[in-house]
Amino acid sequence: MDNAILKVPVVMREAGVDVVRPESFSLVRMSLASNYKVQEDYPRFDPLSIFADGTSAEPSEVRVSAIYSSDIASEISLKITPFPGSGGGLSKSDEMSADEVEQDIRFNGALLASVTLSDSTYRVDPQRFAALPEISPDITGSLSARVIEENVSTSFPEEYDPAVPEFADDVIPSRRRQTISELLSANGYEAAGVAGLVDAIQSRLGTSELGEEDALRVGIFQFGEMARIVRISVYRNGEHRLTLAMNDLNRLVTGTEPEMNDEVFAAMNQQPAIVSGTRDKQTIYDGIFRAALSYGMTREMVTQVLRLVAAKVDLQAATKPTDKLEAFFSVVDEQGKATAQSELLYIRARFGDTVTAYYRFQDPKTKAVDYYDSEGRGLRPLLLRTPVPNARLTSNFGGRMHPILGYAQAHTGTDLAAPQGSPIMAAGDGIVEKAGWAASYGNQTIIRHANGYSSSYSHQSGIAKGIKEGVRVAQGQIIGFVGSTGRSTGSHLHYELTVNGTRVDAMKTRLPQVKDLVGEVYEQFNSDRQRIDGLLNRSES
């Protein structure tokens, strides 16, 4: 199923009290190559939009702090109190005496007769209680135990191997009158590659036209980056009309109807994925935005998804039929629409042979929210390597002839040329140490980051509003604008990176990732991750 609404018990912090209540969550599985028709506009691709959102890096207050481990019927409140380690008004007692044991056995004799014990040595003579009518004189036969496992299975994770062919079904509803060739082309298939298929279908059905209630089902074998069509089925008005498949001689032959599944049923029953055949081949950026918006996600959520996958994929590359995105997020009702208060808990993305999954987690101590992979590893770099997107490198780190002073001088930073007024992004989360005039550096901003890192941005034409000493900034936040103030020959950013007081080459230095989760924090994350995985697995069964 490509869309499901789940009722999930979650823990929320309200007025200082943990409250557990059922909340609606939407689980969607999207094919990114389909051209989803959406009513809402979305921004054109801009590198700044991937990181810069103008938000603060202050710890955020989230509605859902955790998924509760048990199902509940109604709202409950949780109160945690320390376990009493001493006192309590209870008297201490040593082990029971032999007389106390014998008295207990005589009192509970009838119950004992039905209990199965496991022990290889008999510490009590069984005939001692032979006078009790409730107990069999020979109880030695019951002093053994045998555990029989029933209905138990073990599942091991399946590792993805790009060298092993993988089969995928691409279900494409028509939604309007068009040809098979037009529909396939609109969904990322090369016209030359499907010409033979279209001709074969037309020769058998007498036409290649599709109606509003028709659909195609394309079977694909993927070998890493290569994909090959091995089967195609045509459905008209909800009924199977034809299936063609490749045989061992690589020839198209008539095949049997594939088993009906939820995705095919949804494609022929007006589900949200409405396909339009009037477009050029779309990019991954467009595919993510169109698919996510059509399934009820907000623009803010989509932007978060783009930030998470940007390090793994070229967002301006064309989509492929096998590109998929799965998302799990909170919604307000059974319609599956997210709001500004909704939260994205999990995504899983596949692009070619790259499969990645990300889980949202709030650190219980710092309250900072970030996304981590299944092993608790940070996903984004601690610092961006170039704080001005699409800038041109004009001067490297190291010795050079100074263009104004006229003699050799160490160049302690990197010069990035860009048009006057181009926005400058903070390379990473941190606190502004300086924002103002700095003699030959002109307008300069210095940011202190974690782990001994600091970055400096000089020759700015102006410093962004609100950027001043002591202010906390987020990675990608706009902090100023490219200029030529101070000792400068043209519009550019002089960018310096300092590690533990020593200036280093920002273009070559290995930049650390966000700190991985360890210890008790990782255990908490792992518990939350397992609950999410359990919900996802349950939805598939």
N, C-alpha and C positions, 0 to 999 in steps of 0.2 A: 504494500500500500504506500502511495506517495504522500499521503497527508493523514495524520491521525491526531485526535485531541485526547490527551491523557489527564486524568485526575490524580494529582500527586500531592501527598502530605509534605508540607514544607515548614521549616522553622523560621519565624520572623521575629524581629526585635521591635516591640512596641511599648513605649513608655517605660523602658527599663525592664520589661518582662518578656521572656521567650514564649511565643504563642505558636502552636502547631495547628494549621488549618489546611484543608484540601484546596489546592489551586489548580487552575487549568493550564496545561502546557501543550504546545503544538510541536509535533515531530514531523518534519517535512523532508522528503528526499526528492531532489530536483535534478533534471537533466539540463545542463547549461547550454547545450547546442540548440535547443528549441527556441524559437523566437516568440517569447511570451508577450502578449499585448497587455500593456499596463496603462492605467488612466493617469497615474501620478508621474510627473516629470522627475528626472534625476540629473545630477550635474554631469557635464562633460568630463572626460578624463583629465585630471590635473594632478601631477605628483604631490602637490601640497595637500590635496584632500586625503591622501593616504595616511598622513601623520598629523597634520596640523588641524586641530579642531577647536582651538581657542579655549580649551578647558584647563582647569587647574590640576596640579598633581597632588593636591591635598587628598587624604584618604576619604573615599566616598561612602555615603550611607546607602547600603543596599537593602532592598526589601527582603529578598530571599537569602538567608545566611547559610542554609543547609537543607538537604532533602532528608526528611525524617525516615528512620529505619523501619517503621511499621505502618501499616495501613490504619487509618482512623475513620470513624463514621461522622464525627463532628469536631468542632474546634475545642482544643484543650490548651491549658496553660502549664508551663513547666517551671518548677522551682527547685533549685539545687542548693542543698545545705551540706556542710562538711559532715563526714561520718564521725561520730564520737569515738575518739581514740582512747579515752579514759573515762572513768566514772560510769555513769549510767545507772547506778543503784542496784546492779546485779552482783550477787555474791559469787566469788570464784569457787570452782570445784575441781577436784582432781578426777582421775578416771574412776569409773564405777567399780564398786567392789563386787566380788563373786556373788554375794548374797543379793545385791541389787540387780545383777544380771539375771540370776535365777528367778527372782520375783517378776522381773519384766517379761521374761519368756513365758512364765506360767500365766501371766495376765493377758499376753498377746498370742497365746498358743494357736488359736484358730487362724489368725492372720499369718503366722509363721509357716503354717502347713502349705500355703499357696505361694510362698516365696521361693524363687530359684536362686540358690547361692552358688558361688564359685570359689572353691578352696581345695587345695590338694592335701591339706593336713587337718585333722579333726582335733580341735582344742577342747571340745566338750564331748563327754561320752553320750552318744545318742540315746542309750537305754535309760539314761537318768530320768527322762521325762516319759517313760513308757506308761505310767499310770494315768496320764492325761488322755481322755478319750478323744479329744479333738485332734491329737497329733498321732500320726502313724508311728508305731514302735520303730520301724525302720525308715529313718529319714535320710539315710546315706545316699539313697538313689537320687535325691533331689539336690545333693551338694555338688552340682556341676552346672555349667552354663555353656550355651552355644549360640553365637550370633550369626544369623543368616542374613546377608544383604539381599534386598529385593528392590527391583526398579531403580538401580543405581547405575549411572553412566558417568564417564569422565570425558570432558571436552578439552582439547588442547588448542591454543591459539594457532591460527593458520598464518604463516609468514608469507608475505607477497614476494613472488619470484618473477621478475620481468622476463626471464628466459622461458617460463612456462606459459603456453598460450592460455588466455582467459576469455571465456565467452560472456558476452553482454547482449541484452535485449534493448533496442532503442524503439520505443513505441511513440509514433508521431500521428496525432489526430489532425485531420484536414481542416475542419471548421468552416470551409468555404469551397466554392467551386474552383478547381485548379487542376493542373496535370500532375502526374506522379513525379515527373522531372522537376517541376517547379517546387513541389513540397520537399523533395530530397535536397535540392539546391539551397532552399531557405533554411535547412537544418544542418548545413555544414558539409554536405557530401559534394564532391567534385563532379561536375556534369559529365566529364569524359569517363569517369570511373563507374557511373551508373547507367550509361547509355545502353549497354547490352542488357541490363536488367529490365529497363523500361521497355525495350523492344520485345523481350521475351514475354513480359506481362501482356503487352498489347496484342501480341500474336495469339495468345490463349484466351484473353477476355474480349478481344475485339475493340478495346478502347483503353486509353491511358488516363481518362478523366476521372477525377474524384469529386464527391459531393460533400456537403456540410457534415454529414454523419458518418463519413468514411474514415478509415485509418490505415496506416502502414505499420508493420512490425518487422524491424530489421534486426537480424541476428548477426553479430560481429565477433570475429576472433581477433583478439588484440595480442600482438607480440611486442611488448615494450612500447615504442613510439609508433609502430606500424599497426594499422587496423585493416581487416579484410572482411567484406560482406560474404557470408556463407549461406544466408537464408533470408528470404523476404516473403511476407504474407500480406494479402490484401483483404480488408474487411469492408463490406458495404452494408450500410444500414444495420450495423450490429451483427452481421452474419459473415462467417468466413467464406471467401470466394476462391482464393487461390494461395498456394504456398509453393515457392520454387526454392530449391536448395542445390548447393554444389556437391557433386559426387566425388568419388576418389580420383576420377579422371579430370577434375576441375571443369566439369560441364554442368550446366543448369538442367535440372530435371524436376518434374512435378513431385512434390512431397506431401506428407500428411499434415493436417492442421496441428500446430503446436498446442500444448495444453493452455487453456485460458487462465490468466492470472489477474490480480487486482489492477495492475497497471493498464492492461488492455481494456478491462472493463471501465476504468475511469476515463480512458481516452475517448470512449464512445458514449460517455454519459455526462458531457459538458462539465468536466472538472476545470479548475482554474487555469490550466496551461492552454491558452488559446493561441493557436499558431497562425502567423501571418506570413505569406510567401513573398511579400514585397519588401525585400531588404537585401543589402549586401551582406557578405559573411561577417558575423558579429565577433567582437573581441571578447576575451574572458571577462574584462571589466563590464562590458554591456551585458553579457550572459548572466553574471552574478546579480547585477542590479535588477534586470528584468525578471529573472526567476524569483528572487527573494521578495521583491515588491508584490508580485502576483500571488505569492503564498502568504501575504499578510505581515511581512517583516517591515520594520520602520527604516527610514533612510539612515538613522544613527546606527542601527544594527548592521545594515549592509556595509557601512563605512568601517565598522569594527571587523567584519569578516574580511574586507579588503586589506586592512592592516595586518591581519594574521597570516594571510596567504601571500602577501606581496613579496616576502623574502624567499618564497619557494617557486614562484611562477612569474612569467612576464605577462602582466595584465593587458598588454596591448597585442598579445598573440591571438590568433584566431581560435575559436572554440572547436573541439572535436566531439564526435558523437559519444565518446566514452567519458567525457568530462562530467563529473557528478559533484553535487554538494548536498550534505545532510546537515540540518540544523535543529536544535532543541531549545525552545524559548518559551517564556511565560506569556500568556494571553489573558484577556479579560472575560471571554465568553466562549461558547461552543463554535462561534464562527471562525475562530483562529486568527483574529486580528490582534496585532501587538499595539501597544501604546507607548508613550514616553516613559512610563514606569515599568515596562516589561524588561526582562533581563535575558540575555543570551547566555545559556549555560554550557553549550557544547556545539562544536561544528566538526564535521569530517569532510575533507575535500580530496578529490582525486583528479589529477591532471596528468595524463599519460601514465607513466609508471611511478609517479610520485603520489603516495597516499599519506596524509597526515591528519591527526586528530588533536583538537585543542579543548581543554576544560577550563572553565572559569573557576577561580578560587580566591576567597578573601582570607588574608592572613589574620588569624584570631588575635594576634597581638598588635600589629601595626594597623590593621583594618584596611590595608592597601589591597586593591583588587587587580588581578592580572590573569593572564591565560598561560597554561602550561601543557606540555605534552603528557602522554600517559605515564612517563617516568618522573614527572615533576620537574622537568627541565624548563628553564625560561626560554621564551620563544623569540623575543625581539632583542636586538643588540643593545648594549648599554648606551652606546653613542652612535649617532649617524656619522658616516664618514665624510659626507659633503652636506653642509647645512644650507646650501643654495641649489635647489634642483635645476638641472640643465645649464649650470654654469660652466665656463670654459677655464681649464687650468692654464694659467699664464706664467707662473713661477713656482718652482718646486722648493722644498725644504733643503737648506744647505747653503754653501758658499755661492756668491754671485757678485757681479759688478752692479753696484747700486745705481739705478737709473737717474737719480737726482744728484747724489753726492759725488758720483763719478769715480769711486774707488771700491775695491773688493771689500765685502762685508758679509758676515754670516746672516743668512736669511732664516729666521727662527720660526717661520710659519709657511703657509701655503696661500698663494694668491689665486682667487677664483673670480674671473671677469664675468660680469652680468650687467644688463641695462640698469641705468639709474632708477632707483626705487624698487628694484626686485626684492621680494620678501626674504628675510633671513630667518631660519628656523633654529630653535634651541637644539643642540646636538643630542641632549639627553636630559632626563629629569635632574633638577638641582636647585640651588639657591643662588640668586644674583648677588655677587660680591661687589660689583661696581657697575654703574651705568651713567656715563657722562663723558666729558671732554678729557682727553689724555694726550695733550701736546701733539707730537708727530703722528700719533695713532688716530688723531681726530676723535670722532664720536666712537666710544668703545664700550662694550659690555663684556663682563667676565662672569662666568657661571661656575660654581663649585659643584662637582658631581660626587657620587659615592666612590669609595675605594681609592682615594687619592688623585682622582682625575679632576682637571679643570679645563675649561675652554674659553677662548677669547675671540671677539668679533670686532674688527677695527675698520676705520674709514667709512662708517655708516653715514648716510645722508640724514638719517633721523632714527631715534630710538622709539620703539613702539610704546603706545599708551599703556601706563600701568607698570612698565618695567623699571624698577628701581631697586636700590640696595635692600636686601632682606626678603625680597619677594620670591616665592617658590614658583618654578616654571616646569612645564611638562615637555617631554620629548616631542619635537615637531611644532611646538607653539611658536608663533611669529614674535620675534623679540626686537626686530629692527628692519632697516631697509638699506640696500646696497647704495654706496655713494663714493665720494672722492675727497672726504674731509681730511685734514692733517697733511702730512707729507706724502702726496700721492700724485701719480701722473695720469690717472684715468679711473673710471668707475669700476670698482672691484671690491671684494671682501678679502681682507688679510685675516686668515683663520689660523689660530694657534691652539695646539693641544699640549697640555702639561701633565706629566705623571709624576707624582711625589716631588714636585718642585723642579723637574727637568723637562725642558721642551723637547717634544718628539715629533717625528714625521707623521702627521695625521693620515696620510695616504697609504702608509706602509705598516703602521703599528697594528698589531693584532688586537682588535677591540673585544673586550669581554662581553659575555651575554648577561642578561639579568640573572641574579643569583638563583641557583637551583634550590629547591626545597629539600631540607634535610631534617632528621630527628623527628621530634614530636609534630612539627608543622607538616612534614611530609606524610606522617601517619594519618593526620587529619585530612590532608588532601587525598590520599589514597582511599580513605574510607568514603569520601564524597564521590570520588571517581567511580568506585565500585557500585555505588547506589545508582549513579547515572547509567552505567553500563548495564546494570540489571534491568532498569526500565526500558532501555533500548532493546535488549534481548527479548524481554517480555512482549514488546510490541510486534516483534517479528514472528512470534510463535502463534 
